[in-house]
Amino acid sequence: MTPGEELRSVMRHFPGGVTVVTCGPEEDAEGMTASAVISVSLDPPLMLVSVQRDARIRDKILDRKHYAINFLAEDQEGLSRLFASPERSGGLEAAHSLGGGPGKTGAPLASGAIASVECELEATYPGGDHELFLGRVVAVHPGETGKNPLVYHEGGYPRLVPADGPGEAGAFMDSARGFDARLQGFGRRRGKQRG
């Protein structure tokens, strides 16, 4: 097994949120499913998306200098599968599948998503067989924030299940200092300190 294959095998065990990255006005729209998306900075607000070099959307982002990241909800698995398919449509058909209309940059937004974030391209970096697009956030569209996110893990889309109640959240053993820090109730204590 090559190092790349080993890395792919390991990363299957690391769950990630699912997005559809879009670019272009409706008649020239392009979209693709992406998990390699991160928030880089809050001041200034920056987002990074990793796009395979041979992906159809790559040249569109380079040409249009913008993109939108649509954070999918757990009931949008079909949208994720559609935009992950090599046979997916572009243009008006892609924009209509997303259903949210154009955003501030003109990039199509996904109706029913948890949120959409629009970015103007700041910089591009080589990333092996991918290109890394760093974008400055120009618009944030909160959406269906009451829904759970769509998660990809081990080749499928498992559902997040809430805990039945407060339980043993885990522990951290600091062997150098010799103590066991229980995490149970940690969130409640932190919340009280803030208030």
Disulfide bonds with the S-S distance in Angstrom:
none
